[in-house]
Amino acid sequence: MTVHIPYAPAFAAQRPDRSVEVCVDNGLTQVLAWDRRTDQRQVRTTVPNGVAGYDIEPDGRHLWWFDADPAGIGLWRRQPFRPTPTDPTTPPAALTGLPPGRQTGIAFDASGSRVAVGIGTETETRCYVGRPGGAGQLVAAAAGYATLVDLTADGDTVALAGRADSDTAISVIRLSDGQLNVVAGSDNRRIWALEFRPGDRSHPQLLVIVETPEGYRVGTWQPDRGIAPAAALSYDTEVTAHWYGTDGKVLIQHDHAGRSRLLLADLTSGEPATIATPPGTILDLTCAPGGDIHYVWTGGSVPPQRRVAELGAAARAAPRAAGPAQPTGTARRSELWTTQPYGRIHSFLATPPGAGPWPTLFLVHGGPSLHDRDAYDPRVELLVRAGYAVVRTNYRGSTGYGPQWQRGYGHRVGLAQLDDLTSVRRHLLHRGVATPGRVGLCGYSWGGYLVLLAMGATPADWSVGLAVAPIADYPAAYRGTTTALREVDDELFGGGPDDVPQRYRAANPMTYLDQVRGPLFIAAASDDDRCPPGQVRRYVAALRHRRVPHQLHWMSGGHLGDAASQTRAFDELLRYAGQALGPDRTRAATADGRPYQPTSQGGR
């Protein structure tokens, strides 16, 4: 089963009738040019690995896209918005003289005569600035992983973002004289840089989010004022924001308990006004030059679709859908709150028609700083069709429930999350939803890591483990993964394996190998740069040595596999689950030969 996840378009600031977006073509993301004047869309790339980023120059004449290999290493390319007979098969590099690396951001000045890009290497992140199509000049380098945030309208100032709790949460460099301003974060004051105020050439004003233990505040940073939070824009759970026009208004997306809402606010006065959107989740959004908000929306039974909020003089608008919001599938959906001394654990529950109990699978999200939402996921439909109750639990570490829920479990990485999953399991058994002795775990990436950890640390709780692209040996995965993910682990554990070895040992699935009973299904990608294949091979060899029932399935195409590999892996996973949880009560369901694509791509 295929779900195509649309992205919000990127608009040419000086040519509102031109924009670019990405589409899914044969399982790969490709650049699509959209002429809004004629409403014609044309796929402009045929990249063998799909594009890993895209943008359009302010005058709309050229589009940019990032050409990367399966490991994410590549370079920016530039080509005309409208094709010509003389266009080369492979467009030239958008900036010359840059090393290949991972893309970590792109930004244009107001005129489009200057562009800044971030390129990540194995040891540092570099920021280059130049004229489109010309040579790039190195203007900044940061050790480890950072992102290019933005370039000011006059092209004279760039902002880089480091880890939000680090001494270099934000670095702002004035290119004309090299002046550097650094904003430090801390454990109790994390700071995220978002974007410069558009059209502001003399006094750069950077939109920021500040997280404290109490919540999140929208504000600004300026060189002469520092951080200035907006008094009326405080929230208990995660938000992000965008400048809306040039008069100081901001568009805010507030996520709470798996659902999104949009707000429009003035930074200096008044309460934010709600923009009408359907209940569910907003996956992506952009503001068109004319003021309309283009966003991608989904609900639990409705696949992602593009919508437009047309804003006039008032701060409210009825959302305009690009297509009908027809529910898909037959799953019955509900929510479950499991009360614990440290808070309430929120789960989304989908069950087959009829009365329970049912064999049950926890579909464990990755990240860990992501969260399951009121959003369409084809895996849920396939599993329910196969006869399972499907549980998606937002364990501690998940976003969407406030700073304390995300960070307030010390450094008990993995173990705190297993406590939450076990508590929800007990709750489902007590309510008669889950069949005793027929409850399993299924997870992708960091969710797959939790599956392997649970099968060793709490083996009596789980009847089967299904892990795709997992961390199987945490210290080895740390040393072999990307710079960005090492930064994530440093924050989770308080350092690397050499700094806090006891914490990694407690969180490592390898530590609990002697307690693993199985059965286990493991799918891994042979060219995975996030969860490297070598550490999976060692874990599986140890299972084999201990004669633990298991199946290993190899994929190709990067971290979660290409479209065909995803389909084959999910079909094998379903068959294995049916054998482990009892074929008398479940029936096979496959992706019908079409590519399955997960909806969550970020993090692990």
LINJO-V991241 format. One record per pair of residues at least 6 apart in sequence whose ideal C-beta (glycine too) atoms are under 6 Angstrom apart, sorted by the first residue. I is the first residue (numbers start at 1). J is the second residue. D is the distance in whole Angstrom. If there is no record, write none. Layout:
BEGIN
i: <I I>
j: <J J>
d: <D D>
END
This chain:
BEGIN
i: <1 1 2 2 3 3 3 4 5 6 6 6 7 7 7 8 8 8 8 8 9 9 9 10 10 10 11 11 11 12 12 12 12 13 13 14 14 15 16 16 17 17 18 18 19 20 20 20 20 20 21 22 22 22 23 23 27 27 28 29 29 30 30 31 31 31 31 31 32 32 33 33 33 34 45 47 49 51 52 52 52 53 53 54 55 55 56 57 58 58 59 60 61 62 62 63 64 64 64 65 66 66 66 67 67 68 70 70 71 72 73 75 75 76 76 77 77 78 78 79 95 95 96 97 97 98 98 98 101 101 101 102 104 104 104 104 104 105 105 105 106 107 107 107 108 109 109 110 114 115 116 116 116 116 117 118 118 118 118 119 124 124 125 125 125 126 126 127 127 127 127 128 128 129 129 130 130 139 140 142 144 145 145 145 146 146 147 149 149 149 150 150 150 151 152 152 153 153 154 156 156 157 157 158 159 159 159 160 161 161 162 162 163 164 164 164 164 165 165 165 165 166 167 168 169 169 169 170 170 171 172 173 181 183 185 189 190 191 191 192 193 193 194 194 195 196 196 197 197 198 198 199 205 205 206 207 207 208 208 209 210 210 210 211 213 215 215 215 216 216 217 217 218 218 218 219 219 219 219 220 221 230 232 233 235 236 237 237 237 238 238 238 239 239 240 241 241 242 244 244 244 248 249 250 251 252 253 253 253 254 255 257 258 258 259 260 260 262 262 263 263 264 264 264 265 273 275 276 276 277 280 280 280 280 281 281 281 281 282 282 283 283 284 285 286 287 291 292 292 293 294 295 296 296 297 298 298 298 299 300 300 301 301 301 302 302 302 303 305 305 306 307 307 308 309 309 310 311 329 331 331 332 333 334 335 336 336 337 337 338 338 338 338 340 345 345 346 347 347 347 348 348 349 350 350 350 351 352 352 356 356 357 357 357 357 358 359 359 359 359 359 359 360 360 360 361 361 361 361 361 362 362 363 363 363 364 364 364 364 365 365 366 366 366 366 366 366 367 367 368 368 369 370 370 371 371 371 371 372 372 377 380 382 383 384 385 386 386 386 386 387 387 389 393 393 395 395 396 396 396 396 397 399 409 411 411 411 413 413 413 414 414 417 418 418 422 425 428 438 438 439 440 440 440 441 441 441 441 442 443 443 443 444 445 445 446 448 448 448 448 449 449 451 451 452 452 452 452 453 454 455 455 456 456 456 456 457 459 459 464 464 465 466 466 467 468 469 469 469 469 469 471 471 472 472 472 472 473 473 473 473 474 474 474 475 475 476 477 477 478 478 480 481 482 485 493 493 494 497 505 513 516 518 518 518 519 519 520 521 521 521 522 523 523 523 524 524 525 525 526 526 526 528 530 530 540 543 551 553 553 555 555 555 556 557 563 566 567 567 567 570 570 571 578>
j: <378 591 594 595 303 378 597 24 304 296 304 306 21 22 284 284 285 286 294 296 19 21 294 20 55 56 19 288 289 18 56 58 60 58 289 58 59 60 289 290 36 37 60 81 34 31 33 54 56 63 32 29 31 54 30 32 563 595 50 50 51 43 45 44 45 51 54 65 41 43 42 44 81 41 65 67 70 65 66 68 103 66 103 65 64 106 63 112 108 112 112 81 81 78 80 81 76 78 94 77 74 76 103 74 77 74 527 558 529 102 100 93 100 94 117 91 94 91 94 91 130 136 135 135 136 119 128 136 119 120 121 120 118 120 125 147 148 118 147 148 117 116 150 151 115 151 155 153 155 132 129 148 151 158 128 125 127 147 148 126 141 143 142 145 146 138 141 139 140 148 158 136 138 137 139 136 137 175 173 160 483 483 484 487 160 162 161 159 161 193 159 195 196 158 196 204 199 201 201 175 176 174 204 173 172 193 206 171 170 193 168 169 487 185 190 191 192 185 186 187 190 185 184 182 183 185 191 183 193 182 181 180 223 191 191 212 211 208 210 209 206 208 207 241 207 204 206 205 243 243 246 246 220 222 221 220 241 219 221 216 217 219 229 403 403 234 235 236 235 239 229 234 230 233 241 227 228 229 230 228 227 267 271 265 254 402 256 400 402 255 399 400 252 254 253 250 252 251 250 251 287 267 266 265 264 263 260 262 282 261 400 346 373 374 374 281 282 275 277 272 274 273 275 315 272 315 309 316 318 319 297 298 299 374 298 373 374 375 295 297 296 304 296 295 294 293 311 308 310 309 308 307 304 306 307 304 375 376 374 333 374 327 328 329 325 327 376 376 322 323 322 319 321 320 317 319 317 317 381 350 384 351 350 349 348 347 349 344 346 345 423 424 427 423 420 424 394 391 393 424 372 392 391 380 384 390 389 384 387 432 433 432 433 434 435 389 388 435 438 581 585 586 389 434 439 383 388 390 440 442 391 441 390 392 442 441 443 447 450 372 447 444 445 446 447 603 604 446 603 397 446 399 600 603 394 398 399 400 392 394 599 390 589 390 390 589 574 586 587 589 586 587 433 421 424 417 420 405 409 416 420 417 406 416 493 494 503 492 493 507 453 507 450 454 458 461 439 434 463 581 463 462 463 464 451 454 462 465 466 450 451 467 468 469 604 604 467 468 469 470 470 471 465 467 467 470 472 509 509 462 465 516 509 512 515 516 512 515 517 519 580 520 521 573 522 523 525 528 531 559 560 477 531 509 535 536 539 510 535 538 539 504 507 508 497 504 535 531 535 489 497 532 530 529 530 500 503 500 504 511 542 548 548 549 550 549 580 550 551 573 576 552 553 555 569 533 536 555 561 533 554 556 559 559 604 552 550 576 569 572 561 565 569 565 565 595 596 591 595 596 591 596 590 586>
d: <5 5 5 5 5 5 6 5 5 5 6 5 5 5 5 4 5 4 5 6 4 4 6 5 5 5 5 5 6 4 5 6 3 4 6 5 5 3 4 6 5 4 4 6 5 6 6 6 5 5 5 5 6 6 6 5 3 4 4 4 5 5 5 5 4 6 5 5 5 5 5 5 6 5 6 6 6 4 4 4 6 4 5 5 5 5 5 4 6 4 5 6 6 5 6 6 6 5 5 6 6 6 4 5 5 3 5 4 4 5 5 5 6 4 6 4 6 6 4 4 5 4 5 5 5 6 6 5 4 5 5 4 3 5 6 5 6 4 5 3 5 5 5 4 5 6 3 4 4 5 5 6 4 5 6 6 6 6 3 5 5 5 5 6 4 6 5 5 4 6 6 4 6 6 5 4 6 6 5 6 6 4 4 5 5 5 5 4 5 4 5 5 5 5 5 5 6 5 4 5 5 5 5 5 5 5 6 5 6 5 4 6 6 5 4 6 5 5 6 6 5 6 5 6 5 4 4 4 5 5 4 5 5 6 4 6 4 6 6 4 6 6 4 6 5 6 6 4 6 6 6 4 5 5 4 6 6 6 5 6 5 6 6 6 6 6 6 5 5 5 4 5 5 4 5 6 5 4 5 5 5 5 6 6 6 5 4 6 5 5 5 6 6 5 5 5 5 5 6 4 6 5 6 6 6 4 6 6 6 5 5 6 4 5 5 5 4 4 5 4 6 5 6 5 4 3 5 6 6 5 6 6 4 5 5 4 6 4 5 6 4 6 4 4 5 6 5 5 5 4 6 6 5 6 5 4 5 5 6 5 5 4 6 6 5 6 6 5 6 5 4 5 5 5 5 5 5 5 4 4 4 5 5 5 6 4 5 5 6 4 5 5 5 6 5 6 5 5 4 5 6 4 6 5 5 5 5 5 6 6 5 5 6 6 4 4 6 5 4 4 6 6 4 4 5 6 5 6 5 5 5 5 6 5 5 6 4 4 5 5 5 6 4 4 4 6 5 5 4 4 5 5 6 6 5 4 5 4 4 6 5 5 5 5 6 4 6 5 6 4 4 6 6 6 5 4 4 6 5 5 6 6 6 4 6 5 5 5 6 4 5 4 6 5 6 6 6 4 6 5 6 6 5 4 4 6 5 5 4 6 4 6 5 5 4 4 4 5 6 3 5 4 5 4 5 5 6 4 5 6 4 5 6 3 5 5 5 5 5 5 4 5 5 5 5 4 6 6 5 6 6 5 5 6 5 5 3 5 4 6 6 5 6 4 4 5 4 6 5 5 6 4 6 6 6 5 5 6 5 6 5 5 4 4 6 4 5 4 5 6 4 5 4 6 4 5 4 5 5 5 6 6 5 5 6 5 5 6 6 5 3 4 5 5 5 3 5 5 5 5 6 5 5 5>
END
